[in-house]
Amino acid sequence: MLFRADPSSPVPLAEQIAGSVRGALADGSVRAGERLPPAREVAKSLGVNMHTVLRGYQQLRDEGLIELRRGRGAVVAGGAGPSRADLVGRVRELVAEARALGLSDEEVLALVGTALSGR
């Protein structure tokens, strides 16, 4: 799996690392049950702090895309497929666009709630 990180990008490094995994899930190059490389290995290859990689992995865990298991490392979650990874990426884009427009979190949640209720 190929991880990319651009220190000159305004996107935080941990988010770039998480985005690499999301992209690999979305294009099918990584599948449920596969182990991700150890954080220490990824950090060394990218020249970043291991905790930066762990923050990216924790973000993916919070999104339901990976499981972090003591002794086994990061494993792609059973329900994590290309569609879910793509959806998570689009939701993150929606939030970024809403913030750029100056919408509050409550306004974004209200818009999503309206869309969910079919109104």
VOMARKOL-769321 format. One record per atom (N, C-alpha, C): residue number from 1; residue in three letters; atom name; x negated, y, z. Coordinates in pm, 1 decimal. Layout:
<pos: NUM	code: ala	site: CA	x: X	y: Y	z: Z>
...
***
This chain:
<pos: 1	code: met	site: N	x: -84.2	y: -117.8	z: 0.0>
<pos: 1	code: met	site: CA	x: 0.0	y: 0.0	z: 0.0>
<pos: 1	code: met	site: C	x: -88.1	y: 123.3	z: 0.0>
<pos: 2	code: leu	site: N	x: -49.9	y: 221.1	z: -78.5>
<pos: 2	code: leu	site: CA	x: -129.3	y: 342.2	z: -93.8>
<pos: 2	code: leu	site: C	x: -69.7	y: 455.3	z: -10.2>
<pos: 3	code: phe	site: N	x: -151.3	y: 507.1	z: 81.0>
<pos: 3	code: phe	site: CA	x: -111.4	y: 622.2	z: 160.8>
<pos: 3	code: phe	site: C	x: -181.2	y: 744.6	z: 103.4>
<pos: 4	code: arg	site: N	x: -107.1	y: 854.6	z: 100.9>
<pos: 4	code: arg	site: CA	x: -166.0	y: 980.4	z: 53.7>
<pos: 4	code: arg	site: C	x: -138.4	y: 1088.0	z: 156.1>
<pos: 5	code: ala	site: N	x: -237.3	y: 1174.9	z: 172.6>
<pos: 5	code: ala	site: CA	x: -220.6	y: 1289.9	z: 261.6>
<pos: 5	code: ala	site: C	x: -304.2	y: 1404.4	z: 207.2>
<pos: 6	code: asp	site: N	x: -243.4	y: 1520.3	z: 196.1>
<pos: 6	code: asp	site: CA	x: -310.2	y: 1640.0	z: 146.5>
<pos: 6	code: asp	site: C	x: -315.4	y: 1741.9	z: 259.2>
<pos: 7	code: pro	site: N	x: -433.7	y: 1759.9	z: 320.0>
<pos: 7	code: pro	site: CA	x: -444.9	y: 1853.8	z: 432.1>
<pos: 7	code: pro	site: C	x: -407.9	y: 1997.8	z: 396.7>
<pos: 8	code: ser	site: N	x: -412.9	y: 2033.4	z: 267.6>
<pos: 8	code: ser	site: CA	x: -380.0	y: 2170.5	z: 228.5>
<pos: 8	code: ser	site: C	x: -230.0	y: 2191.2	z: 207.6>
<pos: 9	code: ser	site: N	x: -152.2	y: 2083.3	z: 213.8>
<pos: 9	code: ser	site: CA	x: -7.3	y: 2092.2	z: 195.2>
<pos: 9	code: ser	site: C	x: 58.6	y: 2151.5	z: 319.1>
<pos: 10	code: pro	site: N	x: 167.6	y: 2227.2	z: 299.8>
<pos: 10	code: pro	site: CA	x: 240.5	y: 2278.6	z: 415.7>
<pos: 10	code: pro	site: C	x: 319.2	y: 2169.0	z: 488.6>
<pos: 11	code: val	site: N	x: 332.8	y: 2053.0	z: 425.7>
<pos: 11	code: val	site: CA	x: 403.7	y: 1940.1	z: 487.1>
<pos: 11	code: val	site: C	x: 309.6	y: 1876.3	z: 589.7>
<pos: 12	code: pro	site: N	x: 356.4	y: 1859.2	z: 714.2>
<pos: 12	code: pro	site: CA	x: 270.7	y: 1797.9	z: 816.8>
<pos: 12	code: pro	site: C	x: 218.6	y: 1661.4	z: 772.5>
<pos: 13	code: leu	site: N	x: 97.3	y: 1629.1	z: 814.2>
<pos: 13	code: leu	site: CA	x: 33.8	y: 1503.6	z: 773.7>
<pos: 13	code: leu	site: C	x: 116.5	y: 1381.4	z: 812.2>
<pos: 14	code: ala	site: N	x: 173.7	y: 1381.9	z: 932.7>
<pos: 14	code: ala	site: CA	x: 255.7	y: 1267.8	z: 975.8>
<pos: 14	code: ala	site: C	x: 374.3	y: 1248.8	z: 881.8>
<pos: 15	code: glu	site: N	x: 435.2	y: 1358.6	z: 837.0>
<pos: 15	code: glu	site: CA	x: 547.2	y: 1350.7	z: 744.2>
<pos: 15	code: glu	site: C	x: 500.4	y: 1298.4	z: 608.7>
<pos: 16	code: gln	site: N	x: 381.0	y: 1338.0	z: 566.2>
<pos: 16	code: gln	site: CA	x: 328.1	y: 1287.4	z: 439.7>
<pos: 16	code: gln	site: C	x: 306.6	y: 1135.9	z: 446.2>
<pos: 17	code: ile	site: N	x: 256.5	y: 1089.8	z: 559.9>
<pos: 17	code: ile	site: CA	x: 233.6	y: 946.3	z: 579.0>
<pos: 17	code: ile	site: C	x: 366.7	y: 871.9	z: 577.4>
<pos: 18	code: ala	site: N	x: 465.5	y: 922.9	z: 650.3>
<pos: 18	code: ala	site: CA	x: 598.9	y: 861.4	z: 650.3>
<pos: 18	code: ala	site: C	x: 656.7	y: 863.5	z: 509.2>
<pos: 19	code: gly	site: N	x: 635.6	y: 972.5	z: 437.9>
<pos: 19	code: gly	site: CA	x: 685.6	y: 983.5	z: 300.7>
<pos: 19	code: gly	site: C	x: 623.8	y: 880.1	z: 207.8>
<pos: 20	code: ser	site: N	x: 496.8	y: 847.5	z: 230.8>
<pos: 20	code: ser	site: CA	x: 431.0	y: 743.6	z: 150.5>
<pos: 20	code: ser	site: C	x: 501.2	y: 609.6	z: 169.1>
<pos: 21	code: val	site: N	x: 536.7	y: 579.3	z: 293.4>
<pos: 21	code: val	site: CA	x: 604.6	y: 452.0	z: 320.6>
<pos: 21	code: val	site: C	x: 745.3	y: 455.2	z: 262.4>
<pos: 22	code: arg	site: N	x: 817.0	y: 566.9	z: 280.2>
<pos: 22	code: arg	site: CA	x: 951.1	y: 578.3	z: 222.8>
<pos: 22	code: arg	site: C	x: 947.3	y: 557.9	z: 72.0>
<pos: 23	code: gly	site: N	x: 848.5	y: 618.7	z: 7.1>
<pos: 23	code: gly	site: CA	x: 834.5	y: 603.9	z: -137.8>
<pos: 23	code: gly	site: C	x: 809.5	y: 459.6	z: -177.7>
<pos: 24	code: ala	site: N	x: 723.5	y: 391.4	z: -102.3>
<pos: 24	code: ala	site: CA	x: 693.9	y: 251.0	z: -131.7>
<pos: 24	code: ala	site: C	x: 817.1	y: 163.7	z: -111.2>
<pos: 25	code: leu	site: N	x: 897.3	y: 195.7	z: -10.9>
<pos: 25	code: leu	site: CA	x: 1022.8	y: 122.0	z: 10.0>
<pos: 25	code: leu	site: C	x: 1120.4	y: 151.1	z: -103.4>
<pos: 26	code: ala	site: N	x: 1130.6	y: 276.9	z: -140.9>
<pos: 26	code: ala	site: CA	x: 1225.8	y: 316.9	z: -244.9>
<pos: 26	code: ala	site: C	x: 1192.2	y: 254.5	z: -379.5>
<pos: 27	code: asp	site: N	x: 1062.4	y: 241.0	z: -411.2>
<pos: 27	code: asp	site: CA	x: 1027.0	y: 183.4	z: -541.5>
<pos: 27	code: asp	site: C	x: 1011.6	y: 31.1	z: -537.2>
<pos: 28	code: gly	site: N	x: 1033.3	y: -27.0	z: -418.6>
<pos: 28	code: gly	site: CA	x: 1031.2	y: -172.3	z: -406.6>
<pos: 28	code: gly	site: C	x: 893.4	y: -234.3	z: -391.1>
<pos: 29	code: ser	site: N	x: 788.5	y: -152.4	z: -378.4>
<pos: 29	code: ser	site: CA	x: 654.5	y: -209.2	z: -364.2>
<pos: 29	code: ser	site: C	x: 628.7	y: -261.1	z: -223.0>
<pos: 30	code: val	site: N	x: 714.3	y: -223.7	z: -128.1>
<pos: 30	code: val	site: CA	x: 709.4	y: -277.0	z: 8.2>
<pos: 30	code: val	site: C	x: 849.6	y: -326.9	z: 40.0>
<pos: 31	code: arg	site: N	x: 856.9	y: -443.2	z: 103.3>
<pos: 31	code: arg	site: CA	x: 986.9	y: -505.1	z: 129.5>
<pos: 31	code: arg	site: C	x: 1004.5	y: -537.1	z: 278.1>
<pos: 32	code: ala	site: N	x: 1128.1	y: -563.0	z: 314.7>
<pos: 32	code: ala	site: CA	x: 1161.3	y: -599.0	z: 452.7>
<pos: 32	code: ala	site: C	x: 1074.2	y: -715.9	z: 498.2>
<pos: 33	code: gly	site: N	x: 1026.3	y: -705.4	z: 621.6>
<pos: 33	code: gly	site: CA	x: 944.5	y: -810.4	z: 680.6>
<pos: 33	code: gly	site: C	x: 795.2	y: -792.9	z: 659.5>
<pos: 34	code: glu	site: N	x: 755.9	y: -705.9	z: 567.9>
<pos: 34	code: glu	site: CA	x: 613.1	y: -684.1	z: 543.6>
<pos: 34	code: glu	site: C	x: 551.9	y: -599.4	z: 654.3>
<pos: 35	code: arg	site: N	x: 427.8	y: -628.1	z: 683.5>
<pos: 35	code: arg	site: CA	x: 354.6	y: -550.2	z: 783.4>
<pos: 35	code: arg	site: C	x: 286.7	y: -432.4	z: 715.2>
<pos: 36	code: leu	site: N	x: 291.7	y: -319.5	z: 783.1>
<pos: 36	code: leu	site: CA	x: 217.5	y: -203.0	z: 736.0>
<pos: 36	code: leu	site: C	x: 75.7	y: -212.3	z: 790.7>
<pos: 37	code: pro	site: N	x: -18.5	y: -146.0	z: 726.0>
<pos: 37	code: pro	site: CA	x: -155.0	y: -148.5	z: 777.0>
<pos: 37	code: pro	site: C	x: -161.3	y: -88.5	z: 917.6>
<pos: 38	code: pro	site: N	x: -254.0	y: -136.1	z: 1000.2>
<pos: 38	code: pro	site: CA	x: -267.8	y: -78.6	z: 1134.4>
<pos: 38	code: pro	site: C	x: -296.6	y: 71.8	z: 1127.3>
<pos: 39	code: ala	site: N	x: -242.7	y: 145.0	z: 1224.4>
<pos: 39	code: ala	site: CA	x: -258.7	y: 290.5	z: 1227.5>
<pos: 39	code: ala	site: C	x: -405.9	y: 330.4	z: 1224.6>
<pos: 40	code: arg	site: N	x: -488.1	y: 257.7	z: 1294.9>
<pos: 40	code: arg	site: CA	x: -632.2	y: 288.9	z: 1300.2>
<pos: 40	code: arg	site: C	x: -693.8	y: 280.9	z: 1160.4>
<pos: 41	code: glu	site: N	x: -654.2	y: 179.5	z: 1084.3>
<pos: 41	code: glu	site: CA	x: -705.4	y: 159.9	z: 947.7>
<pos: 41	code: glu	site: C	x: -659.3	y: 272.7	z: 854.7>
<pos: 42	code: val	site: N	x: -531.8	y: 308.7	z: 863.7>
<pos: 42	code: val	site: CA	x: -477.4	y: 416.1	z: 780.6>
<pos: 42	code: val	site: C	x: -546.1	y: 548.4	z: 815.2>
<pos: 43	code: ala	site: N	x: -562.3	y: 573.2	z: 944.5>
<pos: 43	code: ala	site: CA	x: -627.2	y: 697.3	z: 988.8>
<pos: 43	code: ala	site: C	x: -769.1	y: 707.1	z: 933.3>
<pos: 44	code: lys	site: N	x: -840.9	y: 599.4	z: 940.5>
<pos: 44	code: lys	site: CA	x: -979.5	y: 599.0	z: 891.2>
<pos: 44	code: lys	site: C	x: -983.3	y: 624.6	z: 740.7>
<pos: 45	code: ser	site: N	x: -893.2	y: 559.6	z: 666.1>
<pos: 45	code: ser	site: CA	x: -894.1	y: 575.4	z: 520.8>
<pos: 45	code: ser	site: C	x: -854.6	y: 716.4	z: 477.0>
<pos: 46	code: leu	site: N	x: -769.0	y: 783.0	z: 556.8>
<pos: 46	code: leu	site: CA	x: -723.9	y: 918.5	z: 522.5>
<pos: 46	code: leu	site: C	x: -807.2	y: 1027.8	z: 587.0>
<pos: 47	code: gly	site: N	x: -890.2	y: 989.3	z: 684.3>
<pos: 47	code: gly	site: CA	x: -969.5	y: 1089.4	z: 755.4>
<pos: 47	code: gly	site: C	x: -885.0	y: 1174.3	z: 848.2>
<pos: 48	code: val	site: N	x: -783.7	y: 1111.0	z: 910.6>
<pos: 48	code: val	site: CA	x: -697.6	y: 1182.5	z: 1004.7>
<pos: 48	code: val	site: C	x: -701.2	y: 1111.4	z: 1139.7>
<pos: 49	code: asn	site: N	x: -645.4	y: 1175.3	z: 1240.1>
<pos: 49	code: asn	site: CA	x: -638.1	y: 1118.1	z: 1373.0>
<pos: 49	code: asn	site: C	x: -537.5	y: 1002.8	z: 1375.0>
<pos: 50	code: met	site: N	x: -567.9	y: 898.5	z: 1449.6>
<pos: 50	code: met	site: CA	x: -479.1	y: 782.9	z: 1458.3>
<pos: 50	code: met	site: C	x: -340.7	y: 823.1	z: 1510.5>
<pos: 51	code: his	site: N	x: -335.4	y: 921.1	z: 1600.3>
<pos: 51	code: his	site: CA	x: -207.0	y: 963.7	z: 1655.8>
<pos: 51	code: his	site: C	x: -119.1	y: 1029.7	z: 1549.1>
<pos: 52	code: thr	site: N	x: -180.6	y: 1087.4	z: 1448.3>
<pos: 52	code: thr	site: CA	x: -104.3	y: 1144.0	z: 1336.7>
<pos: 52	code: thr	site: C	x: -32.4	y: 1032.6	z: 1261.6>
<pos: 53	code: val	site: N	x: -102.9	y: 922.9	z: 1238.2>
<pos: 53	code: val	site: CA	x: -42.6	y: 807.3	z: 1170.8>
<pos: 53	code: val	site: C	x: 68.2	y: 749.7	z: 1257.8>
<pos: 54	code: leu	site: N	x: 42.7	y: 738.2	z: 1386.6>
<pos: 54	code: leu	site: CA	x: 144.3	y: 684.2	z: 1477.3>
<pos: 54	code: leu	site: C	x: 269.0	y: 771.5	z: 1479.4>
<pos: 55	code: arg	site: N	x: 252.5	y: 905.5	z: 1471.2>
<pos: 55	code: arg	site: CA	x: 369.0	y: 994.1	z: 1463.7>
<pos: 55	code: arg	site: C	x: 449.8	y: 965.1	z: 1336.8>
<pos: 56	code: gly	site: N	x: 381.9	y: 942.1	z: 1225.3>
<pos: 56	code: gly	site: CA	x: 450.9	y: 906.4	z: 1101.0>
<pos: 56	code: gly	site: C	x: 524.5	y: 775.1	z: 1115.2>
<pos: 57	code: tyr	site: N	x: 459.3	y: 676.3	z: 1176.8>
<pos: 57	code: tyr	site: CA	x: 522.8	y: 546.6	z: 1198.9>
<pos: 57	code: tyr	site: C	x: 642.7	y: 560.3	z: 1293.6>
<pos: 58	code: gln	site: N	x: 630.7	y: 642.7	z: 1396.9>
<pos: 58	code: gln	site: CA	x: 741.8	y: 661.8	z: 1490.6>
<pos: 58	code: gln	site: C	x: 860.9	y: 727.2	z: 1421.2>
<pos: 59	code: gln	site: N	x: 832.1	y: 818.2	z: 1330.4>
<pos: 59	code: gln	site: CA	x: 939.3	y: 882.5	z: 1253.7>
<pos: 59	code: gln	site: C	x: 1014.1	y: 777.3	z: 1171.7>
<pos: 60	code: leu	site: N	x: 939.4	y: 688.4	z: 1107.3>
<pos: 60	code: leu	site: CA	x: 1000.7	y: 581.1	z: 1029.3>
<pos: 60	code: leu	site: C	x: 1081.7	y: 487.3	z: 1117.9>
<pos: 61	code: arg	site: N	x: 1031.5	y: 462.4	z: 1238.6>
<pos: 61	code: arg	site: CA	x: 1106.7	y: 378.6	z: 1333.3>
<pos: 61	code: arg	site: C	x: 1237.8	y: 446.2	z: 1369.1>
<pos: 62	code: asp	site: N	x: 1232.4	y: 577.2	z: 1397.3>
<pos: 62	code: asp	site: CA	x: 1353.6	y: 651.0	z: 1433.2>
<pos: 62	code: asp	site: C	x: 1455.7	y: 652.4	z: 1318.7>
<pos: 63	code: glu	site: N	x: 1407.2	y: 641.1	z: 1195.6>
<pos: 63	code: glu	site: CA	x: 1494.8	y: 638.6	z: 1078.2>
<pos: 63	code: glu	site: C	x: 1547.1	y: 498.6	z: 1049.6>
<pos: 64	code: gly	site: N	x: 1502.4	y: 399.7	z: 1127.9>
<pos: 64	code: gly	site: CA	x: 1547.4	y: 262.9	z: 1109.6>
<pos: 64	code: gly	site: C	x: 1478.6	y: 189.2	z: 996.1>
<pos: 65	code: leu	site: N	x: 1366.3	y: 243.9	z: 947.6>
<pos: 65	code: leu	site: CA	x: 1297.7	y: 181.8	z: 834.8>
<pos: 65	code: leu	site: C	x: 1190.6	y: 81.3	z: 876.1>
<pos: 66	code: ile	site: N	x: 1131.1	y: 100.1	z: 993.6>
<pos: 66	code: ile	site: CA	x: 1031.3	y: 4.3	z: 1041.1>
<pos: 66	code: ile	site: C	x: 1057.4	y: -27.8	z: 1187.5>
<pos: 67	code: glu	site: N	x: 996.6	y: -135.8	z: 1231.6>
<pos: 67	code: glu	site: CA	x: 997.9	y: -173.3	z: 1373.3>
<pos: 67	code: glu	site: C	x: 853.7	y: -170.7	z: 1420.5>
<pos: 68	code: leu	site: N	x: 833.1	y: -116.0	z: 1538.6>
<pos: 68	code: leu	site: CA	x: 699.1	y: -114.9	z: 1598.4>
<pos: 68	code: leu	site: C	x: 697.6	y: -221.4	z: 1705.7>
<pos: 69	code: arg	site: N	x: 612.7	y: -320.6	z: 1688.4>
<pos: 69	code: arg	site: CA	x: 607.6	y: -432.6	z: 1782.3>
<pos: 69	code: arg	site: C	x: 468.8	y: -442.3	z: 1843.2>
<pos: 70	code: arg	site: N	x: 464.6	y: -448.2	z: 1973.4>
<pos: 70	code: arg	site: CA	x: 337.1	y: -462.2	z: 2042.6>
<pos: 70	code: arg	site: C	x: 271.4	y: -592.8	z: 1999.8>
<pos: 71	code: gly	site: N	x: 148.5	y: -582.9	z: 1956.4>
<pos: 71	code: gly	site: CA	x: 74.4	y: -700.5	z: 1913.9>
<pos: 71	code: gly	site: C	x: 94.0	y: -738.1	z: 1768.0>
<pos: 72	code: arg	site: N	x: 202.4	y: -689.1	z: 1706.6>
<pos: 72	code: arg	site: CA	x: 228.3	y: -719.6	z: 1565.1>
<pos: 72	code: arg	site: C	x: 218.0	y: -595.9	z: 1478.3>
<pos: 73	code: gly	site: N	x: 219.9	y: -479.7	z: 1539.2>
<pos: 73	code: gly	site: CA	x: 209.3	y: -356.4	z: 1462.1>
<pos: 73	code: gly	site: C	x: 340.7	y: -312.8	z: 1401.8>
<pos: 74	code: ala	site: N	x: 330.2	y: -244.8	z: 1289.1>
<pos: 74	code: ala	site: CA	x: 447.5	y: -190.0	z: 1220.7>
<pos: 74	code: ala	site: C	x: 495.0	y: -287.6	z: 1114.0>
<pos: 75	code: val	site: N	x: 623.2	y: -322.0	z: 1122.4>
<pos: 75	code: val	site: CA	x: 684.1	y: -417.0	z: 1028.8>
<pos: 75	code: val	site: C	x: 806.9	y: -350.1	z: 967.8>
<pos: 76	code: val	site: N	x: 822.4	y: -364.7	z: 836.8>
<pos: 76	code: val	site: CA	x: 938.4	y: -307.0	z: 768.9>
<pos: 76	code: val	site: C	x: 1064.5	y: -376.6	z: 820.8>
<pos: 77	code: ala	site: N	x: 1161.2	y: -297.0	z: 863.0>
<pos: 77	code: ala	site: CA	x: 1284.8	y: -348.7	z: 923.1>
<pos: 77	code: ala	site: C	x: 1366.9	y: -427.3	z: 821.2>
<pos: 78	code: gly	site: N	x: 1445.3	y: -520.3	z: 874.9>
<pos: 78	code: gly	site: CA	x: 1528.3	y: -605.5	z: 789.7>
<pos: 78	code: gly	site: C	x: 1626.3	y: -529.3	z: 702.9>
<pos: 79	code: gly	site: N	x: 1685.2	y: -422.9	z: 756.1>
<pos: 79	code: gly	site: CA	x: 1783.6	y: -346.0	z: 680.2>
<pos: 79	code: gly	site: C	x: 1723.8	y: -237.1	z: 593.7>
<pos: 80	code: ala	site: N	x: 1591.1	y: -229.7	z: 590.3>
<pos: 80	code: ala	site: CA	x: 1525.1	y: -123.0	z: 514.9>
<pos: 80	code: ala	site: C	x: 1501.6	y: -169.0	z: 371.8>
<pos: 81	code: gly	site: N	x: 1577.9	y: -112.6	z: 283.3>
<pos: 81	code: gly	site: CA	x: 1560.8	y: -144.6	z: 142.5>
<pos: 81	code: gly	site: C	x: 1543.2	y: -17.2	z: 63.6>
<pos: 82	code: pro	site: N	x: 1528.6	y: -30.7	z: -67.7>
<pos: 82	code: pro	site: CA	x: 1508.5	y: 87.7	z: -151.3>
<pos: 82	code: pro	site: C	x: 1619.3	y: 191.7	z: -136.3>
<pos: 83	code: ser	site: N	x: 1742.8	y: 148.8	z: -128.1>
<pos: 83	code: ser	site: CA	x: 1853.6	y: 244.5	z: -118.7>
<pos: 83	code: ser	site: C	x: 1849.6	y: 323.1	z: 11.7>
<pos: 84	code: arg	site: N	x: 1823.8	y: 253.2	z: 122.1>
<pos: 84	code: arg	site: CA	x: 1818.3	y: 322.4	z: 251.6>
<pos: 84	code: arg	site: C	x: 1700.3	y: 419.1	z: 256.9>
<pos: 85	code: ala	site: N	x: 1585.2	y: 377.6	z: 208.0>
<pos: 85	code: ala	site: CA	x: 1467.7	y: 464.8	z: 207.8>
<pos: 85	code: ala	site: C	x: 1493.5	y: 589.2	z: 123.7>
<pos: 86	code: asp	site: N	x: 1557.9	y: 570.8	z: 8.7>
<pos: 86	code: asp	site: CA	x: 1591.2	y: 683.7	z: -77.4>
<pos: 86	code: asp	site: C	x: 1689.7	y: 777.5	z: -8.2>
<pos: 87	code: leu	site: N	x: 1790.0	y: 720.6	z: 57.3>
<pos: 87	code: leu	site: CA	x: 1888.6	y: 801.0	z: 128.8>
<pos: 87	code: leu	site: C	x: 1823.4	y: 882.8	z: 240.2>
<pos: 88	code: val	site: N	x: 1734.8	y: 820.8	z: 316.5>
<pos: 88	code: val	site: CA	x: 1665.9	y: 891.6	z: 424.9>
<pos: 88	code: val	site: C	x: 1586.9	y: 1009.2	z: 367.2>
<pos: 89	code: gly	site: N	x: 1519.3	y: 986.7	z: 256.4>
<pos: 89	code: gly	site: CA	x: 1444.4	y: 1095.1	z: 192.5>
<pos: 89	code: gly	site: C	x: 1534.5	y: 1208.8	z: 147.7>
<pos: 90	code: arg	site: N	x: 1649.8	y: 1174.5	z: 91.4>
<pos: 90	code: arg	site: CA	x: 1742.8	y: 1278.8	z: 46.7>
<pos: 90	code: arg	site: C	x: 1803.8	y: 1355.7	z: 163.6>
<pos: 91	code: val	site: N	x: 1829.3	y: 1286.6	z: 274.0>
<pos: 91	code: val	site: CA	x: 1881.7	y: 1354.5	z: 393.0>
<pos: 91	code: val	site: C	x: 1778.2	y: 1454.3	z: 444.1>
<pos: 92	code: arg	site: N	x: 1651.6	y: 1413.5	z: 445.6>
<pos: 92	code: arg	site: CA	x: 1545.8	y: 1504.8	z: 490.4>
<pos: 92	code: arg	site: C	x: 1537.8	y: 1627.0	z: 398.7>
<pos: 93	code: glu	site: N	x: 1556.1	y: 1605.8	z: 268.1>
<pos: 93	code: glu	site: CA	x: 1556.5	y: 1717.8	z: 172.9>
<pos: 93	code: glu	site: C	x: 1675.0	y: 1810.0	z: 199.4>
<pos: 94	code: leu	site: N	x: 1791.2	y: 1751.2	z: 228.8>
<pos: 94	code: leu	site: CA	x: 1910.6	y: 1830.1	z: 259.6>
<pos: 94	code: leu	site: C	x: 1885.6	y: 1919.6	z: 380.7>
<pos: 95	code: val	site: N	x: 1827.8	y: 1862.1	z: 484.6>
<pos: 95	code: val	site: CA	x: 1800.1	y: 1939.0	z: 606.6>
<pos: 95	code: val	site: C	x: 1701.6	y: 2051.8	z: 576.5>
<pos: 96	code: ala	site: N	x: 1597.0	y: 2022.0	z: 500.3>
<pos: 96	code: ala	site: CA	x: 1498.5	y: 2125.4	z: 466.0>
<pos: 96	code: ala	site: C	x: 1563.3	y: 2237.8	z: 385.6>
<pos: 97	code: glu	site: N	x: 1649.8	y: 2202.8	z: 290.1>
<pos: 97	code: glu	site: CA	x: 1717.5	y: 2303.9	z: 209.9>
<pos: 97	code: glu	site: C	x: 1812.5	y: 2387.6	z: 295.5>
<pos: 98	code: ala	site: N	x: 1884.8	y: 2322.0	z: 385.7>
<pos: 98	code: ala	site: CA	x: 1977.4	y: 2394.1	z: 473.2>
<pos: 98	code: ala	site: C	x: 1901.9	y: 2491.6	z: 562.3>
<pos: 99	code: arg	site: N	x: 1788.1	y: 2448.1	z: 615.2>
<pos: 99	code: arg	site: CA	x: 1707.5	y: 2538.2	z: 699.4>
<pos: 99	code: arg	site: C	x: 1653.3	y: 2655.1	z: 618.2>
<pos: 100	code: ala	site: N	x: 1613.9	y: 2627.9	z: 493.8>
<pos: 100	code: ala	site: CA	x: 1564.6	y: 2735.5	z: 407.5>
<pos: 100	code: ala	site: C	x: 1674.1	y: 2838.1	z: 380.0>
<pos: 101	code: leu	site: N	x: 1799.3	y: 2792.9	z: 379.1>
<pos: 101	code: leu	site: CA	x: 1913.1	y: 2883.1	z: 359.2>
<pos: 101	code: leu	site: C	x: 1955.6	y: 2953.3	z: 487.3>
<pos: 102	code: gly	site: N	x: 1893.7	y: 2914.2	z: 598.9>
<pos: 102	code: gly	site: CA	x: 1924.0	y: 2977.9	z: 727.0>
<pos: 102	code: gly	site: C	x: 2039.8	y: 2917.0	z: 802.4>
<pos: 103	code: leu	site: N	x: 2084.7	y: 2798.4	z: 762.5>
<pos: 103	code: leu	site: CA	x: 2195.0	y: 2733.3	z: 833.2>
<pos: 103	code: leu	site: C	x: 2145.2	y: 2676.0	z: 965.6>
<pos: 104	code: ser	site: N	x: 2229.3	y: 2683.5	z: 1066.4>
<pos: 104	code: ser	site: CA	x: 2195.9	y: 2624.5	z: 1196.1>
<pos: 104	code: ser	site: C	x: 2220.9	y: 2474.3	z: 1190.2>
<pos: 105	code: asp	site: N	x: 2167.1	y: 2403.0	z: 1288.4>
<pos: 105	code: asp	site: CA	x: 2191.3	y: 2258.8	z: 1296.3>
<pos: 105	code: asp	site: C	x: 2340.5	y: 2230.4	z: 1306.6>
<pos: 106	code: glu	site: N	x: 2410.2	y: 2311.6	z: 1383.1>
<pos: 106	code: glu	site: CA	x: 2553.7	y: 2291.5	z: 1400.5>
<pos: 106	code: glu	site: C	x: 2628.3	y: 2309.1	z: 1268.2>
<pos: 107	code: glu	site: N	x: 2587.3	y: 2406.6	z: 1188.4>
<pos: 107	code: glu	site: CA	x: 2651.7	y: 2428.5	z: 1058.8>
<pos: 107	code: glu	site: C	x: 2627.2	y: 2310.5	z: 964.4>
<pos: 108	code: val	site: N	x: 2505.1	y: 2257.7	z: 966.8>
<pos: 108	code: val	site: CA	x: 2474.0	y: 2142.6	z: 882.2>
<pos: 108	code: val	site: C	x: 2557.1	y: 2022.0	z: 925.8>
<pos: 109	code: leu	site: N	x: 2564.0	y: 1998.9	z: 1056.9>
<pos: 109	code: leu	site: CA	x: 2643.8	y: 1887.1	z: 1107.3>
<pos: 109	code: leu	site: C	x: 2791.2	y: 1903.6	z: 1071.7>
<pos: 110	code: ala	site: N	x: 2841.0	y: 2026.7	z: 1077.3>
<pos: 110	code: ala	site: CA	x: 2980.6	y: 2051.2	z: 1040.8>
<pos: 110	code: ala	site: C	x: 3003.7	y: 2021.3	z: 892.7>
<pos: 111	code: leu	site: N	x: 2910.4	y: 2057.8	z: 807.2>
<pos: 111	code: leu	site: CA	x: 2922.8	y: 2028.3	z: 664.3>
<pos: 111	code: leu	site: C	x: 2923.3	y: 1877.9	z: 639.2>
<pos: 112	code: val	site: N	x: 2832.4	y: 1808.2	z: 706.6>
<pos: 112	code: val	site: CA	x: 2826.5	y: 1662.3	z: 690.3>
<pos: 112	code: val	site: C	x: 2954.0	y: 1598.9	z: 744.7>
<pos: 113	code: gly	site: N	x: 3001.9	y: 1647.8	z: 860.5>
<pos: 113	code: gly	site: CA	x: 3126.9	y: 1596.1	z: 916.9>
<pos: 113	code: gly	site: C	x: 3244.0	y: 1614.5	z: 822.4>
<pos: 114	code: thr	site: N	x: 3249.6	y: 1729.0	z: 758.3>
<pos: 114	code: thr	site: CA	x: 3356.2	y: 1756.1	z: 661.5>
<pos: 114	code: thr	site: C	x: 3347.1	y: 1658.3	z: 544.3>
<pos: 115	code: ala	site: N	x: 3225.6	y: 1635.9	z: 495.8>
<pos: 115	code: ala	site: CA	x: 3206.6	y: 1543.1	z: 383.5>
<pos: 115	code: ala	site: C	x: 3244.2	y: 1400.3	z: 424.0>
<pos: 116	code: leu	site: N	x: 3211.1	y: 1362.4	z: 546.2>
<pos: 116	code: leu	site: CA	x: 3244.6	y: 1227.1	z: 594.5>
<pos: 116	code: leu	site: C	x: 3394.8	y: 1207.6	z: 609.0>
<pos: 117	code: ser	site: N	x: 3463.9	y: 1313.1	z: 647.5>
<pos: 117	code: ser	site: CA	x: 3607.8	y: 1300.4	z: 667.9>
<pos: 117	code: ser	site: C	x: 3685.9	y: 1311.1	z: 537.3>
<pos: 118	code: gly	site: N	x: 3615.0	y: 1341.7	z: 428.1>
<pos: 118	code: gly	site: CA	x: 3680.6	y: 1345.9	z: 296.8>
<pos: 118	code: gly	site: C	x: 3756.4	y: 1472.7	z: 269.4>
<pos: 119	code: arg	site: N	x: 3732.5	y: 1575.7	z: 349.4>
<pos: 119	code: arg	site: CA	x: 3803.7	y: 1702.4	z: 327.8>
<pos: 119	code: arg	site: C	x: 3733.3	y: 1787.3	z: 228.0>
***
